[in-house]
Every structure is written in C-alpha cells, then in structure tokens.
Amino acid sequence: MAYYAAILHMIDAEKNMEVRPQHIEYLNELDRKGKVFARGPFADGSGGLVVYIADTFEEALSLAENDPHVVHRVRRLELKEWNIL
C-alpha cells in the first residue's frame, strides 16, 4: 500500500461548480472503501488535492482519472507518489 497525491489544477471554475456534487459523492464512496487518506480544496481557489491509498501507481491513476472533475475536464490531474514521514 502506498499514498498518491492527486493535484487537481482548476481549468474551468464555473463548470467545476456544476460537477462538484458528483466529485464529492465519488470521493465519499472511495473514502468509505478506505481509498482516500485526505482531500480538500486549495484556499486560493486554484484547485485541490486528494491523497489516494492504493497498491500501485496504476490503481491510483485509475481512481484519479475516474474523478468526475477529471472526466469532465474541469480540472487537470497531476499524480505523484507521496511519502508520509
């Protein structure tokens, strides 16, 4: 098991608000399954962060790419493995 930081850079703030309920429900479901370590928006409105818990980079990438914010192209995904100290 490893942690993966999905940085979700804002592309379309207006459309983001339309998709946001789907995004939150998606993350709530993954949270219930133990796949989310942390999540939340950046204070400056430039996007947000989701830290996924996954066995492989490929699994984390699949989780991140299926986020409605990414699917509907309102946020650009940047995914990196993250080490907890």
C-alpha positions as CSV (number, residue, x, y, z in Angstrom):
1,M,0.0,0.0,0.0
2,A,1.2,3.5,-0.9
3,Y,0.0,7.0,-1.0
4,Y,-0.5,9.1,-4.1
5,A,-1.2,12.8,-4.3
6,A,-3.6,13.9,-7.0
7,I,-3.2,17.6,-7.5
8,L,-6.3,18.8,-9.4
9,H,-5.5,22.1,-11.1
10,M,-8.5,24.3,-11.9
11,I,-9.4,24.7,-15.5
12,D,-13.0,25.8,-15.6
13,A,-14.2,27.3,-12.2
14,E,-17.8,27.7,-13.5
15,K,-18.2,24.2,-14.8
16,N,-16.4,23.0,-11.7
17,M,-19.3,24.0,-9.5
18,E,-21.7,22.0,-11.7
19,V,-19.6,18.9,-11.4
20,R,-18.7,19.3,-7.7
21,P,-21.6,17.3,-6.2
22,Q,-20.6,14.3,-8.4
23,H,-16.9,14.8,-7.4
24,I,-17.8,14.8,-3.7
25,E,-20.0,11.7,-3.9
26,Y,-17.3,9.9,-5.8
27,L,-14.8,10.7,-3.1
28,N,-17.2,9.9,-0.3
29,E,-17.6,6.4,-1.8
30,L,-13.9,5.9,-2.1
31,D,-13.5,7.2,1.4
32,R,-16.0,4.5,2.6
33,K,-13.8,1.9,0.9
34,G,-10.6,3.2,2.6
35,K,-9.1,4.6,-0.6
36,V,-8.8,8.2,0.4
37,F,-6.3,9.5,3.1
38,A,-7.0,13.2,2.7
39,R,-8.8,15.6,0.4
40,G,-9.7,19.2,0.1
41,P,-9.6,22.4,-2.0
42,F,-6.7,24.9,-2.0
43,A,-7.5,28.1,-0.2
44,D,-6.6,30.2,-3.2
45,G,-9.2,28.5,-5.4
46,S,-6.6,27.2,-7.8
47,G,-7.8,23.5,-7.4
48,G,-7.5,20.9,-4.8
49,L,-5.7,17.8,-3.5
50,V,-6.7,14.2,-3.0
51,V,-4.4,11.7,-1.4
52,Y,-5.3,8.2,-2.5
53,I,-4.3,4.9,-0.9
54,A,-3.5,2.3,-3.5
55,D,-1.4,-0.8,-4.1
56,T,0.1,0.5,-7.3
57,F,0.5,3.8,-9.3
58,E,-1.8,2.3,-11.9
59,E,-4.6,1.8,-9.4
60,A,-4.2,5.3,-8.1
61,L,-4.2,6.7,-11.6
62,S,-7.4,4.8,-12.4
63,L,-9.0,6.2,-9.2
64,A,-7.9,9.7,-10.0
65,E,-8.8,9.6,-13.7
66,N,-12.4,8.5,-12.8
67,D,-13.0,11.5,-10.6
68,P,-15.8,13.5,-12.3
69,H,-13.7,16.7,-12.1
70,V,-11.1,14.9,-14.4
71,V,-13.6,13.1,-16.5
72,H,-15.5,16.4,-17.3
73,R,-12.2,18.2,-17.8
74,V,-12.8,20.9,-15.3
75,R,-9.6,20.1,-13.5
76,R,-6.2,18.9,-14.8
77,L,-4.7,15.9,-13.0
78,E,-1.1,15.7,-11.8
79,L,-0.4,12.5,-9.9
80,K,2.7,11.7,-7.8
81,E,3.6,9.1,-5.3
82,W,3.7,10.7,-1.8
83,N,5.8,9.5,1.2
84,I,4.5,10.1,4.7
85,L,7.2,11.0,7.2
